[in-house]
């Protein structure tokens, strides 16, 4: 194989994004042929790469799964304090990890993959990839509040202004929101600042992938066409 940087190698193994791979390398958790590796190391394919003593290899096949996260489920690979995590639901022969999160109380679509480059591309807020949500509020939203949120609001606790988004009222207390960023508990923070309480929050679409007929706790592998369109949408190639 042509020379490849260590962080890309780790990303292609499906354990993390390139950014997270750099953190693992900086922490001294990655070894090449038994020696602790540094940033910028290049590989020619003959090396043995381990992370915390476990050998990792680039995935032979790139896969993407769509999963319906039920409310109350923690999006984590392992948490000693959680009764169950997202990985308790994923019985798949290839190791995958999640591309983006949903808070514990929210439900809906999460994509999982063994391609770290895809994870990085989807989690880069500057790329403007759409995510669509259905939000149930405790009261009917005022038109001026919908307009205000759609233009972007300053979140005081995060010290950051949200990007413009689409907010559409679809029933008396239910709105549809389409965001192109994913700040921590962003939708909940946005409505809370305008004195609304969210009773239920469901993500129904990520880029071109919709929740479809999946039921809570179910997952499926994307079709070849869905996967190809997803990669194209985020600026990547499947090759």
Buried (B, 14 or more C-beta within 10 A) or exposed (E): EEEBBBBBBBBBBBBBBBBBBBEBBEEEBBBBEEEEBEEEBEBEEEBEBBBEEEEBEBBEEBBBBBBBBBBEBBBBEEEEEBEEBBBEBBEBEBBBBBBBBBBBEBBBBBBBBBBBBBBBBBBBEEBEBBBBBBBBBEEEBEEEBBEBBBEBBEBEEEEBEBBEBEBEBEEEBBBBBBBBBBBEBBBBBBBBBBEBEBEEBBBBBBBBBBBEEBEBEEBEBBEEEBBEBBBEBBEBEEE
